[in-house]
Amino acid sequence: MFLTNLLLGCIVFIEICNLVIRIVKIIPPDEPKLDEEIRMKMYS
């Protein structure tokens, strides 16, 4: 019984981590604004 509870606890912990990772992936990261110098170097 103890082993089953331990296994289920580990699975729940992993699922919570997966949920957090999914939520972070859904939120789009803010793109850093490019300086004019960097933009000129990239497109030259």
C-alpha positions in Angstrom: 0.0 0.0 0.0 2.8 2.4 0.9 4.5 1.7 -2.5 1.3 2.4 -4.4 0.8 5.7 -2.6 4.5 6.7 -3.2 4.1 5.9 -6.9 0.9 7.8 -7.3 2.5 10.8 -5.4 5.4 10.8 -7.9 3.0 10.6 -10.9 0.9 13.5 -9.5 4.1 15.6 -9.0 5.2 14.9 -12.5 1.8 15.9 -13.9 1.8 19.1 -12.0 5.2 19.9 -13.5 3.9 19.1 -17.0 1.0 21.5 -16.4 3.2 24.3 -15.3 5.5 23.8 -18.4 2.4 23.9 -20.7 1.1 27.1 -19.1 4.6 28.7 -19.5 4.7 27.6 -23.2 1.2 29.1 -23.8 2.2 32.5 -22.5 4.2 34.2 -25.4 7.5 35.6 -24.2 8.1 39.3 -24.7 10.4 39.9 -27.7 13.3 42.2 -26.9 13.3 45.4 -28.9 16.1 45.5 -31.3 18.5 48.5 -31.4 19.0 50.1 -34.7 22.7 49.0 -34.8 21.7 45.3 -34.3 19.0 45.6 -36.9 21.4 47.1 -39.5 24.0 44.3 -38.8 21.3 41.6 -39.2 19.9 42.9 -42.5 23.0 44.2 -44.1 
